[in-house]
């Protein structure tokens, strides 16, 4: 028995290492598959509602995937030009910012002079090597976009088609999962888990999409009132970035501040843009989202941050977006399976634990 336990621990470690390596190697395949599965959960409840009205599963799948294709087409038609313009202008904005900060009276110039003085003071008199400078073409950003666009578009199309087949299959996978379980109690528990995942995950993803859309509109209007160019693109950026917990709001605020610093010309106006952006995202995060989305889906903040960082490492930006839904699914499964409830309790935040303590039945120890 002791020998088996000694073998058990390294086997788990090897499995984790192999799993992470597989997630990294198969990222281009797993990213659209994960997106399709999440979309399937979102559409499950409205699909069942339409099925009760007598609509066939294939017709429902065609309807939902048509909405997805139309949404992608509208997004490309309306937002491709302003977003591409902003990305193309970014190298010029960086050069202008560097010129302003690097002027003879700028802060970077003083830091540069101090660095040179320290370098001369500690130098050993040896001949310095010439610094190699990489010349970056001004069209590198456009070339990068043109290179990545077909890959991203193909993944989006693959995810939509897989969503079509998943929705068209109805409850096939859920039924097969339930049928494979031997005990009636396990079958009931599996049905409860699937329904809970569909309910909470659909509510979360649908609510977050609506909230982020409203936030993007608010950010676009605020940036337009500040007089920033490409206000529409900044609003679209705010909508997309807000799907990323923690880092999305800060990254969007920094980009907007950078554009404001170059286009508006004064540091105070750029600071005002930063405060406005962060105020809108804070209002959304602290008030709107908790009111619209159930507090039962609040998660342990340090664990959530680690999950976002981990999926960002293996799947880049898309990983940061899917990290929260994946963690929600993991918590639901752990909460519904008795042997994993301590893990689900660990994944919950402090407010959930306080709420459970306040709702404990009378007489419970």
Buried (B, 14 or more C-beta within 10 A) or exposed (E): EEEEEEEEEEEEEEEEEEEEEEBEEEBEEBBBBBBBBBBBBBBBBBBEEBBEEEEEBBEBBBBBBEEBBEEBEEEBEEBBEBBBBBBBBBBEBEEBBEEBEEEEEBEEEEEEEEEEEEEEEEEEEEEEEEEEEEEEEEEEBEEEBEEEEEEEEEBBBBBBBBBBEBBBBBBEEBEEBBEEBEEEEEBEBBBEBBBBBBBBBBBBBBBBEEBBEBBBBBBBEBBBEBEBBBBBBBBBBBBBBBBBBBBBBBBBBEBBBBBBBBBBEEEEBBEBBBEBBBEBBEEBBEEBBEEBBEEBBBBBEEBBBEBBBBBBEBBEBBBBBBBBBBBBBBBBBBBBBEEBEEBBBEBBBEEBEEBEEEEEEEEEE
